[in-house]
């Protein structure tokens, strides 16, 4: 269910008054979503859900006991609180325990749109109809899902912290399949405001890819010039930011560890064309007001013209090292360039256009080696033109290598992320040389 700031604060205040622990932390999140699925150019299923979870942590003598509950009945919450205190008394002292945060100052965010939060199923049906129409126009089958909703997250502590943030979302993604079922195309978008989502354009982009009439190719593994569309670039950059952990770097377990100890902050580790930043004030991909434990998000450059400028750092590790705690970024912008996707294609003598990636997994954190698969829209490019669809392949590539061999960047734009996470990414298309595909994965 969706709760207002006042609703959450009232619940948290009552629980904190009941607490008998040295200190107490309460985390609440929830929301309402609705979705419409479609397949073979027809609606199939619609679902509406409402959920809420409250987690209470009690701290006694450096020990922490935690209980989570999916209901808000006050008697049940009081029992959960009491149980968390019982657990805390039974556990050993946590050597990394820190007292909960007190009051913080948070930046304004622009992630909630009233009209989007109030959307009903009819609006999702209209969006799906626009996508299906694009498929029918090009004689391809459209599959996908439209989802909208509103969610919130809040933190409260016995030390006086209260943090509340909310966001609305609309998500539309579609896979188009060629009538022979030999290959597919994909497109999608996720926005905080429905007015920024163009369902017709999403349907057109996916259907155009699936409608190409040329024999599908099984390409041989090897190193290729690759044009990555924005959603694929976003997936790679997401992994890069997740691995920028100060503790792992300080402890020598990371690509960002210095050779003689410490970190590589300040070093140029990537192509000068790479800049990644985040902040609640970002116009396209605004970050939340706060991150883990209620730590405030601030405008931050993680990588600036190829140089490492920031690492995220837990409160414990910040205190241990005498540095600033920095919450990890969920929303971010990869700054773009001036080259269009069409210009990248025209300048490629032989390469592969990749729509998106999936099933990505880290292989080696010290080298940033990542593996994964392409999905829904590979195309062989020869002499500046797309000549044929290509089946999927597995890649094994270092993120450090990919982001050090940038030949061109296009304009950065908001890209698709799964609904419900409250995260936004802006990323550009990217042309990279010598991208390694390690094996075939000959699905569509």
C-alpha positions in Angstrom: 0.0 0.0 0.0 1.0 3.6 -0.5 1.6 5.6 2.7 2.1 9.3 3.0 4.9 10.8 5.0 2.6 11.6 7.9 1.2 8.1 7.9 4.7 6.6 8.1 5.9 9.0 10.8 2.8 8.3 13.0 3.5 4.5 12.8 7.2 5.0 13.4 6.8 7.4 16.4 4.4 4.9 18.1 6.9 2.1 17.7 9.9 4.2 18.9 8.0 5.2 22.0 7.5 1.5 22.8 11.2 0.6 22.2 13.1 -0.6 25.3 16.4 -1.0 23.4 19.4 1.3 23.5 18.4 2.5 20.1 16.0 1.5 17.3 15.8 1.8 13.5 12.6 1.4 11.5 12.6 1.0 7.7 9.3 1.0 5.8 8.7 0.6 2.1 5.7 -0.2 -0.1 3.4 0.8 -2.9 0.8 0.0 -5.4 1.3 -1.3 -9.0 -0.8 -2.5 -11.9 0.3 -4.2 -15.0 -1.1 -5.4 -18.4 0.7 -8.2 -20.3 0.2 -8.8 -24.0 1.3 -11.5 -26.4 0.8 -12.3 -30.1 -0.7 -8.8 -30.5 -3.4 -9.3 -27.9 -3.8 -8.5 -24.2 -3.5 -11.5 -22.0 -3.3 -10.7 -18.3 -3.8 -7.8 -15.9 -2.6 -7.7 -12.3 -3.0 -5.1 -9.5 -0.9 -5.4 -6.3 -0.4 -3.5 -3.1 2.4 -4.3 -0.6 4.1 -2.9 2.4 7.0 -4.1 4.6 8.2 -2.7 7.9 11.6 -3.8 9.3 12.5 -3.0 12.9 16.0 -3.2 14.3 16.7 -3.1 18.0 20.2 -2.3 19.2 21.3 -3.5 22.7 24.9 -3.4 23.8 26.2 -3.4 20.3 24.0 -6.2 19.3 21.3 -6.0 16.6 18.1 -7.9 16.3 15.8 -7.4 13.3 12.3 -8.5 12.4 10.3 -7.7 9.2 6.6 -7.9 8.9 4.2 -7.3 5.9 1.3 -5.9 8.0 0.7 -2.6 9.9 -1.6 -3.8 12.7 -0.2 -2.0 15.8 -0.4 -5.1 17.9 1.5 -7.1 15.4 4.1 -4.4 15.1 4.5 -4.2 18.9 5.2 -8.0 18.9 7.7 -7.6 16.1 9.5 -4.9 18.1 9.6 -7.0 21.2 10.9 -10.0 19.2 13.7 -7.9 17.7 14.7 -6.9 21.3 14.8 -10.6 22.3 16.9 -11.5 19.3 19.4 -8.7 20.0 19.9 -10.0 23.6 20.8 -13.4 22.2 23.3 -12.4 19.5 27.0 -11.7 19.8 28.3 -8.1 19.7 28.6 -6.8 16.2 32.1 -5.4 15.8 30.9 -3.1 13.0 27.9 -1.7 14.9 27.3 2.0 14.7 24.5 3.9 16.4 21.7 4.9 14.0 21.8 8.3 12.2 20.3 11.4 13.7 18.5 14.1 11.7 19.9 14.8 8.2 19.4 17.4 5.5 18.1 16.0 2.2 18.0 17.5 -1.3 14.7 18.0 -3.1 13.8 15.3 -5.6 11.5 15.3 -8.6 10.5 11.7 -9.0 6.8 11.9 -8.2 4.1 12.8 -10.7 0.5 12.9 -9.4 -1.1 12.0 -12.7 1.2 9.0 -13.2 0.6 7.8 -9.6 -3.1 7.9 -10.4 -3.0 6.0 -13.7 -5.5 3.2 -14.2 -5.6 0.1 -16.4 -7.2 2.0 -19.3 -4.0 4.1 -19.8 -1.9 0.9 -19.9 -4.3 -0.7 -22.4 -3.9 2.4 -24.6 -0.1 2.2 -24.4 -0.2 -1.6 -25.3 -2.5 -0.9 -28.2 -0.1 1.7 -29.6 2.7 -0.9 -29.5 0.6 -3.7 -31.0 -0.5 -1.3 -33.8 3.2 -0.8 -34.8 3.6 -4.6 -34.9 0.6 -5.2 -37.1 1.7 -2.4 -39.4 4.9 -4.3 -40.1 3.5 -7.9 -39.8 5.4 -8.9 -36.7 4.1 -10.3 -33.4 4.4 -8.1 -30.3 4.9 -9.4 -26.7 5.4 -7.2 -23.6 4.2 -5.6 -20.5 3.0 -2.2 -19.4 3.2 -1.3 -15.7 2.5 1.8 -13.6 2.4 2.6 -9.9 3.6 4.6 -7.0 6.0 3.7 -4.2 7.6 5.1 -1.1 10.5 4.4 1.2 11.2 5.8 4.7 13.7 5.5 7.6 13.2 6.5 11.2 15.5 6.2 14.2 15.4 6.7 17.9 18.1 9.3 17.4 15.8 11.7 15.6 16.1 10.7 11.9 13.1 10.7 9.7 13.5 10.3 6.0 10.7 9.8 3.4 10.8 9.7 -0.3 8.3 8.7 -3.0 8.2 8.1 -6.7 5.8 7.3 -9.5 6.7 5.1 -12.4 5.4 3.9 -15.8 7.2 1.1 -17.5 6.7 -0.3 -21.0 8.8 -2.9 -22.8 8.1 -5.0 -25.8 9.7 -7.8 -27.8 8.8 -8.1 -31.5 9.2 -11.4 -33.3 9.7 -11.9 -37.0 6.9 -13.9 -38.6 9.3 -16.8 -39.2 10.2 -16.7 -35.4 13.9 -16.6 -36.3 14.8 -13.4 -34.7 13.4 -10.5 -32.6 13.7 -6.9 -31.8 13.2 -5.1 -28.5 12.5 -1.6 -27.1 11.4 -0.2 -23.8 11.3 2.8 -21.4 10.7 3.5 -17.8 9.8 7.1 -16.6 8.7 8.8 -13.5 6.1 10.8 -15.5 3.8 9.2 -18.1 4.0 12.2 -20.4 7.7 11.4 -21.1 6.9 7.9 -22.3 6.2 7.4 -26.1 4.5 4.1 -26.5 4.2 4.5 -30.3 8.0 5.1 -30.6 8.7 2.0 -28.4 6.6 -0.2 -30.6 8.0 1.2 -33.8 11.7 0.7 -32.8 11.1 -2.9 -31.7 8.9 -3.8 -34.8 11.4 -2.3 -37.3 14.1 -4.5 -36.0 12.0 -7.7 -36.1 10.6 -6.9 -39.6 14.0 -7.0 -41.4 13.7 -9.6 -44.2 17.2 -11.2 -44.5 18.5 -14.6 -43.5 19.6 -14.7 -39.9 23.3 -15.3 -39.4 25.3 -17.4 -36.9 28.4 -15.3 -36.5 31.7 -16.8 -35.3 33.0 -15.8 -31.9 35.9 -13.3 -31.9 36.7 -9.7 -31.4 34.4 -7.2 -33.2 33.7 -3.6 -33.5 30.5 -3.2 -31.5 27.8 -0.6 -31.4 26.0 -0.8 -28.0 22.6 0.8 -27.8 22.0 2.9 -24.6 20.2 0.2 -22.6 23.3 -2.1 -23.1 25.6 0.7 -22.0 23.5 1.3 -18.9 23.8 -2.4 -17.9 27.6 -2.3 -18.1 27.8 1.0 -16.3 25.5 -0.3 -13.6 28.0 -3.1 -12.8 30.9 -0.6 -12.9 29.3 1.6 -10.2 28.3 -1.3 -8.1 32.0 -2.4 -8.0 33.2 1.0 -6.9 33.3 0.0 -3.2 35.8 1.9 -1.1 36.2 -0.9 1.4 37.0 -3.5 -1.2 39.5 -1.1 -2.8 41.2 -0.3 0.6 41.4 -4.0 1.4 43.1 -4.8 -1.9 40.2 -6.8 -3.3 39.3 -4.5 -6.2 40.3 -3.1 -9.6 40.2 0.2 -7.8 42.9 -0.9 -5.2 46.2 0.9 -5.4 49.3 -1.1 -6.0 51.0 0.0 -2.9 47.9 0.1 -0.8 45.0 2.5 -0.7 42.9 3.3 -3.7 43.3 4.6 -7.2 41.3 7.7 -6.6 42.5 10.5 -9.0 44.0 8.1 -11.5 42.8 8.1 -15.1 41.5 4.5 -15.5 39.2 4.8 -18.5 38.9 6.7 -21.8 38.7 10.5 -21.4 35.3 10.4 -23.1 33.8 8.5 -20.0 32.1 10.6 -17.3 29.5 9.1 -14.9 27.7 11.3 -12.4 24.7 11.1 -10.1 22.5 13.4 -8.0 19.0 14.1 -6.8 19.0 17.3 -9.0 19.7 15.4 -12.3 17.1 16.5 -14.9 16.8 13.1 -16.6 17.8 10.4 -14.1 17.4 12.0 -10.7 18.7 10.0 -7.7 16.7 9.4 -4.6 17.0 11.7 -1.6 18.7 9.1 0.4 20.4 5.7 0.3 21.3 3.0 2.8 20.5 3.8 6.4 19.1 7.2 5.4 22.4 8.6 4.2 21.8 11.7 2.0 22.6 11.5 -1.7 24.5 14.5 -3.1 25.5 15.5 -6.6 28.6 13.5 -7.3 31.0 12.7 -10.1 32.1 9.1 -9.9 34.3 9.1 -13.1 35.2 12.4 -14.6 36.8 12.3 -18.1 38.2 8.9 -17.4 39.5 9.6 -13.9 38.2 7.9 -10.8 36.8 10.6 -8.5 34.5 8.9 -6.0 33.9 5.5 -4.4 30.9 4.6 -2.3 31.6 3.9 1.4 29.5 2.5 4.2 29.2 4.4 7.5 31.3 1.8 9.3 34.1 1.9 6.8 34.0 5.7 6.7 34.4 5.9 10.5 37.2 3.3 10.4 39.1 5.2 7.8 38.3 8.7 8.8 36.5 9.5 5.6 33.1 10.5 4.4 30.3 8.0 4.2 28.9 7.8 0.6 25.8 5.9 -0.3 26.0 3.8 -3.5 24.3 5.2 -6.5 21.2 3.5 -8.0 20.4 6.3 -10.4 23.1 7.9 -12.6 24.0 9.5 -15.9 26.6 8.4 -18.3 27.4 11.6 -20.2 27.2 11.4 -23.9 28.8 12.8 -27.0 27.7 14.2 -30.4 27.7 11.1 -32.6 24.4 9.7 -33.6 23.6 5.9 -33.7 23.3 6.2 -37.5 26.7 7.9 -37.8 28.3 5.1 -35.8 26.7 2.5 -38.1 28.0 4.5 -41.2 31.6 4.6 -39.9 31.7 0.8 -39.1 33.3 -1.3 -41.8 32.5 -4.6 -40.1 30.8 -4.9 -36.7 27.8 -5.8 -34.7 24.9 -3.6 -33.5 23.8 -4.9 -30.0 20.3 -3.9 -28.7 20.7 -5.0 -25.1 22.4 -7.5 -22.7 21.1 -9.9 -20.1 22.1 -12.5 -17.6 25.3 -10.5 -16.9 27.5 -11.8 -14.1 30.8 -10.8 -12.6 33.7 -13.3 -13.2 36.7 -11.5 -11.7 36.4 -8.3 -9.6 40.1 -7.5 -9.7 40.0 -7.2 -13.5 36.3 -6.2 -13.8 35.8 -9.2 -16.1 32.1 -9.6 -16.9 30.2 -12.2 -18.8 26.7 -12.1 -20.3 24.6 -12.6 -23.4 23.2 -10.4 -26.1 19.4 -10.4 -26.5 16.6 -9.3 -28.8 18.3 -7.5 -31.7 21.8 -8.2 -32.9 22.6 -7.1 -36.5 25.7 -7.5 -38.7 27.0 -4.1 -40.0 29.1 -4.1 -43.1 30.5 -1.1 -45.0 28.3 1.3 -43.0 25.0 -0.5 -43.4 23.0 -3.1 -41.4 22.9 -6.1 -43.7 21.3 -8.9 -41.7 20.1 -10.0 -38.2 22.5 -12.1 -36.2 21.9 -14.7 -33.5 22.9 -14.0 -29.9 26.4 -14.6 -28.5 28.0 -14.7 -25.1 30.6 -12.1 -24.3 33.5 -12.2 -21.8 34.9 -8.7 -21.5 36.6 -6.5 -18.9 34.6 -3.3 -18.1 37.9 -1.6 -17.8 38.7 -2.6 -21.4 35.3 -1.7 -22.8 35.3 1.8 -21.2 38.9 2.4 -22.3 38.3 1.7 -26.0 35.5 4.1 -26.6 35.6 5.2 -30.3 32.4 7.3 -30.1 29.5 8.3 -27.9 26.0 9.5 -28.8 23.6 11.7 -26.8 22.7 10.4 -23.4 19.0 9.6 -22.8 16.8 7.9 -20.1 16.8 4.1 -20.6 14.7 1.2 -19.4 15.0 -0.3 -16.0 12.7 -2.8 -14.3 9.7 -1.2 -12.7 9.5 -0.8 -8.9 13.1 0.0 -8.0 12.8 3.7 -8.1 16.1 3.9 -10.1 16.8 5.8 -13.3 19.7 5.7 -15.7 20.6 8.0 -18.6 23.1 6.5 -21.0 24.4 7.0 -24.6 25.0 4.6 -27.5 28.6 3.7 -27.6 31.0 2.5 -30.3 33.8 0.3 -28.9 36.6 -1.5 -30.7 37.7 -5.1 -30.0 34.7 -6.3 -28.1 35.2 -10.1 -27.4 32.4 -12.6 -28.0 33.5 -15.9 -26.6 30.9 -18.3 -27.9 27.6 -18.7 -29.7 24.3 -18.7 -28.0 22.1 -19.3 -30.9 18.7 -18.2 -29.6 16.7 -15.4 -31.0 
